[in-house]
Amino acid sequence: MSIISGLEDLVDETISVITNDGRNIVGILKGYDQATNLIMDESHERVYSTRTGVEQLVLGLYIIRGDNISVVGELDEDLDSNLDLSQLRAQPLKPVMH
């Protein structure tokens, strides 16, 4: 299965994207193209820290270039809504080296 055909089922669903530079962006997938560029709405970046809870930076309508995507995953909204992100501690992801 290609990445493109897998994305078709995720349109209008909440997804989580990990980028090559270590960012975690969560939002609603609104569209994509043959280069796997993603258009996300109601998006925010989750910034992880070992000292403080997860900071969420509002991005709104956001485009992620396909060549900067490491992982795309469906987000379980029920499970995610029960997480207390202010209490979650984690190491920030390191950029992917090519």
N, C-alpha and C positions, 0 to 999 in steps of 0.2 A: 504494500500500500504506500502511495506517495504521501508526502506531507500535505500537499494541496488537497487531496481527496479526504484526508483526515480532518482538515479544517472546516470543510463544508458542514459537518454536523455540529460544529461549535459556534456557528454564526448566531448572534443574539444570545449567547450564553456567556456567563462570567468565566474568564480564563485567567491564568497566571502565566506570565512570561518571564523567564530568566534570560537576561541579555549577556553577550560575551564580556561586557565590562562589569558584570556582577550585580546588575540592578534587578530588582523584583518588581514587576509592574502588574497590577491587577486591574481588570476592567472588563467591559462587555465588548466582545468581538463584533464589529460591525461589518467588516469586509477584509478582503485580502486579494492579492494578485499573483500572477505566475512566478514572481520573484520572492514570494512569501513575505512581502511587505504587509504589515498588519495595521488596520485602522481600528482603534479602540475608543469607546466612549465611556464616560463616567469613570475614568481611570485614575489611579493613584499609585505612587511608588511607595513601597514599604522599605524603610531604611532600618536595618538591624544593628544592634549594639550589644556589647557585653555588659555595659554599665547602666543603660536606661532601657525602657520598653521600646517597642517598635514605633518609629515615627512614620506617619503617613503624610506624604506630600501630594496634594491634589494636583492632577495634571489635566483633567477634563478630557476633551477630544484629543487623541494622541496617535501619532503614526510611528511605528517601529520598523526600521529598515530590516528586510529579510536577512541581510548578511551580518546583522548584529544579534540574531536570535540563537540562543543555545537550546532552550527547552520551552515548549508550549504545553500547558496542561489545563484540563478542565478543573474548575474549583467547586468543591462541594459547599454551596452557600449556607446550608444549615449548620454544618460543622464549623465553617469559618465564622459564622455569626456568634457562635458560642465560645470562641477564643477570646481571652482577655489579653489583647496585644500589648497593653501597658505593662503586663507582668512577664511577657516573653523576652528572654535574653538569648542572643545568638551572635556568633561571629559573622561579620559581613562577608559576603562572598568575594573571592579574589577574581580578577579578570582572567579570562581564558587566553592563554598564549597560543598563537598560531605559528 
